[in-house]
């Protein structure tokens, strides 16, 4: 079964979204590194790498379905973040947006009875649960820490040790 043009278009857009996500995380890493939050910067760098892997997973899927992939431009990423909490709150909102985009693709695949795409997208649905959960963890911990510098530095060290 050939993939529908509508789903193909959404997946091509998602390839861009994943690479844009990598760029967003890299911008966050730059901001945190500049503030000497090396653990959070490392966590964000790992997230950037993971987003590139996600983009390639979508790319490889389309190629396997016989699609000539169009590469769309990505936007410039911000490096203007004020605090670790600010970074993780923006990251969480971004991950929630990505989850919605994946659900949109899945809904279309279901309506088209495209079982191959549903199968591929199931992996991303499970991945987004992990992405949102990990990011929410740091939002919660940083909110709890408030202005306690020692606790924020402990969270920074923790972030550097988390394997994504």
C-alpha positions, -999 to +999 in steps of 0.1 A: +000+000+000+013+034-010+013+061+017-013+088+012-001+122+000-018+138+031+001+116+055+033+119+035+030+157+038+025+155+076+055+132+080+077+154+059+066+183+081+074+162+112+110+155+099+114+193+099+098+195+134+122+169+148+153+187+134+138+220+146+134+204+180+171+194+180+179+230+172+157+242+200+174+219+225+208+229+213+198+266+219+188+256+254+221+238+259+239+269+248+220+291+272+225+267+301+262+262+293+267+300+293+252+301+328+275+272+340+246+247+343+267+221+327+245+191+337+214+207+322+234+218+291+245+181+287+209+169+291+197+193+264+226+182+241+215+146+245+179+156+237+191+174+206+209+143+194+178+122+202+156+146+181+179+141+151+175+104+155+137+108+155+139+129+124+160+102+107+135+075+118+107+094+100+130+100+070+139+063+068+103+053+071+093+075+041+122+062+021+111+026+029+076+035+016+091+048-017+087+085-010+112+110-023+117+131+009+115+169+006+136+187+032+119+218+046+137+248+062+141+250+099+137+281+120+164+298+140+165+286+176+165+309+206+193+310+231+175+335+253+165+316+284+168+331+319+167+301+343+168+263+343+131+263+352+123+285+322+142+261+299+124+230+312+090+247+310+096+257+274+109+222+267+078+206+283+054+228+262+074+220+231+071+182+238+034+185+244+031+202+210+051+174+194+028+148+210-002+166+195+015+165+160+022+128+163-014+121+175-026+140+144-005+118+121-018+087+140-054+098+136-050+102+099-032+068+096-062+052+114-087+069+092-068+057+061-064+022+075-026+026+070-015-001+094+022+003+085+022+040+095+002+032+127+028+007+137+056+031+131+038+059+149+031+036+180+068+039+187+067+077+187+036+077+209+054+056+235+085+078+231+065+110+238+052+096+271+088+092+282+098+126+268+070+145+286+075+125+318+113+132+320+108+169+313+079+172+337+101+156+364+126+185+360+099+211+360+085+198+392+119+195+409+129+230+399+096+245+410+101+227+443+136+240+446+125+276+440+154+300+447+174+274+467+207+276+448+221+244+464+191+224+453+191+239+418+228+229+415+220+194+427+193+192+400+218+204+375+241+175+385+212+151+383+203+162+348+238+156+336+237+120+348+203+111+333+205+089+303+179+098+277 
